[in-house]
Structures are given as C-alpha cells and as structure tokens.
Amino acid sequence: MRTAFIDRGFMHYGPSQHENGRERRSLLTISKRDLVYQALEDIEESYDADLDIERFTTTHTPSGMQDLPSDGLSPRQREAFQLARARGYYEYPRNVAAQELADEFGVSRTMFLEHLRKAERELLTGIEFH
C-alpha cells in the first residue's frame, strides 16, 4: 500500500508505526487540501482501507505558503530519499548502511548514493543554515 500514497503525490516522512493492527504514517504533499482528501478517498476505495487523518498541517514561510522542496526531485531521487528516511539512514547512529539500501532499491551502492545526493542537494537548495 506504500506505493498507493506515492502514486498519488504523497511523500513518506519517516518510518511508519504499527500498533494494535493499525499503521500510522506521516506524509508530505504539495497538493491542496481538497485534493488530499480526494486522493485519500481513492486509496480507501481502491484498497478497501479505513484511513483517518490525525493532523493536517500547512507549511508556511514568512512570505506565505510555499511548495515543499521535494518539488524538483525525479521519481527515483524521491524514492531513494524516502527509503533512506524510512529505514533510518539519517538517524544517529545510522540504522542501515547504504549498501543495504542499494540492495533493496535494486541498484549499485554508487548509483543509490548518487540518487540520494542529488535529492539532498535539491532539498537543501535555498535553505540557509544559521
């Protein structure tokens, strides 16, 4: 069902949590609220699922609402980044090695890291660190 969200423009944010037969996911999207509800209804119908929204947050900047930086990622870059986040690659200490991620992704370690670095560069473009 993970791809059901990705195919509808959602990006997984962190690992999913499983408790009492339920799964909790944090998702990001640049879609408008009505389109989000429409996509979730489509997932419910297509997968005979029962989805509940616990929290709906809009990202704002001082100049107003802004698209999320994942906007410029290729599908493979987005998938690599999502996999790395979901498996704890960015945790300290790391929960998974790049080679394990590459194996799961079905590419060489070098190719996986290339996808990941391009995604990171795109996501960090325009962000200032102080």
C-alpha positions as CSV (number, residue, x, y, z in Angstrom):
1,M,0.0,0.0,0.0
2,R,3.1,2.2,0.3
3,T,3.1,2.9,-3.4
4,A,-0.6,3.9,-3.2
5,F,0.4,7.1,-1.5
6,I,3.5,7.7,-3.6
7,D,1.4,7.3,-6.8
8,R,-1.0,10.0,-5.6
9,G,1.7,12.6,-4.9
10,F,2.5,11.9,-1.2
11,M,6.0,11.6,0.2
12,H,6.5,9.4,3.2
13,Y,8.1,11.3,6.1
14,G,9.8,9.0,8.5
15,P,9.1,5.4,9.2
16,S,5.6,4.0,9.6
17,Q,4.4,2.8,13.0
18,H,2.4,-0.3,13.7
19,E,0.2,-0.7,16.8
20,N,-2.9,-2.8,17.6
21,G,-3.3,-3.8,13.9
22,R,-3.2,-0.2,12.7
23,E,-0.5,1.5,10.7
24,R,0.4,5.2,11.2
25,R,2.2,7.2,8.5
26,S,3.4,10.7,8.3
27,L,3.0,12.0,4.7
28,L,4.0,15.2,2.9
29,T,2.4,16.6,-0.2
30,I,2.2,19.9,-2.1
31,S,-1.4,19.3,-3.0
32,K,-4.3,21.5,-1.9
33,R,-6.4,20.2,1.0
34,D,-9.4,19.2,-1.2
35,L,-7.1,17.1,-3.5
36,V,-5.6,15.4,-0.5
37,Y,-9.0,14.3,0.8
38,Q,-9.9,13.1,-2.7
39,A,-6.7,11.1,-3.0
40,L,-7.2,9.5,0.4
41,E,-10.8,8.6,-0.5
42,D,-9.5,7.0,-3.7
43,I,-7.0,5.0,-1.7
44,E,-9.7,3.9,0.7
45,E,-11.9,2.7,-2.2
46,S,-9.1,1.1,-4.2
47,Y,-7.5,-0.8,-1.2
48,D,-10.6,-1.3,1.0
49,A,-8.8,0.7,3.7
50,D,-10.0,2.8,6.6
51,L,-7.9,5.9,6.7
52,D,-8.1,8.6,9.5
53,I,-6.3,11.9,9.4
54,E,-4.9,12.7,12.9
55,R,-3.4,16.0,12.0
56,F,-3.3,18.2,8.9
57,T,-0.6,20.9,8.8
58,T,0.1,23.5,6.2
59,T,3.7,24.6,5.7
60,H,4.2,28.4,5.8
61,T,7.1,30.7,5.3
62,P,7.4,34.4,6.2
63,S,6.4,35.2,2.6
64,G,3.4,32.9,2.7
65,M,2.7,29.4,1.6
66,Q,5.4,27.7,-0.3
67,D,5.7,24.4,-2.2
68,L,7.7,21.7,-0.4
69,P,11.3,21.4,-1.7
70,S,10.7,17.9,-2.9
71,D,9.0,19.5,-5.9
72,G,12.1,19.2,-8.1
73,L,13.0,15.6,-7.4
74,S,12.9,12.9,-10.0
75,P,10.8,9.9,-9.1
76,R,13.9,7.8,-8.4
77,Q,15.5,10.5,-6.3
78,R,12.3,10.8,-4.3
79,E,12.1,7.0,-3.9
80,A,15.7,6.8,-2.7
81,F,15.3,9.7,-0.3
82,Q,12.0,8.2,1.1
83,L,13.6,4.8,1.5
84,A,16.6,6.3,3.3
85,R,14.4,8.2,5.7
86,A,12.1,5.3,6.3
87,R,14.9,2.9,7.1
88,G,16.8,5.3,9.5
89,Y,19.7,6.2,7.2
90,Y,19.6,9.8,8.6
91,E,19.4,8.7,12.3
92,Y,22.4,8.9,14.5
93,P,23.8,6.3,14.7
94,R,22.6,5.1,11.3
95,N,20.1,2.2,11.4
96,V,21.0,1.0,8.0
97,A,24.0,1.0,5.6
98,A,24.0,2.5,2.1
99,Q,24.7,-1.0,0.7
100,E,21.6,-2.4,2.3
101,L,19.5,0.4,0.9
102,A,21.0,0.0,-2.6
103,D,20.3,-3.8,-2.5
104,E,16.7,-3.1,-1.5
105,F,16.4,-0.4,-4.2
106,G,17.9,-2.7,-6.8
107,V,20.9,-0.7,-7.9
108,S,24.6,-0.5,-7.0
109,R,25.7,1.4,-3.9
110,T,27.3,4.1,-6.1
111,M,24.1,4.6,-8.0
112,F,21.9,4.7,-4.9
113,L,24.2,7.3,-3.3
114,E,24.1,9.3,-6.5
115,H,20.3,9.4,-6.4
116,L,20.4,10.2,-2.7
117,R,22.9,13.0,-3.0
118,K,21.0,14.6,-5.9
119,A,17.9,14.5,-3.8
120,E,19.6,16.0,-0.8
121,R,21.1,18.8,-3.0
122,E,17.7,19.6,-4.4
123,L,16.0,19.5,-1.0
124,L,18.7,21.8,0.5
125,T,18.8,24.3,-2.3
126,G,17.7,27.7,-1.0
127,I,17.8,26.7,2.7
128,E,20.0,28.8,4.9
129,F,21.6,27.4,8.0
130,H,22.5,29.7,10.9
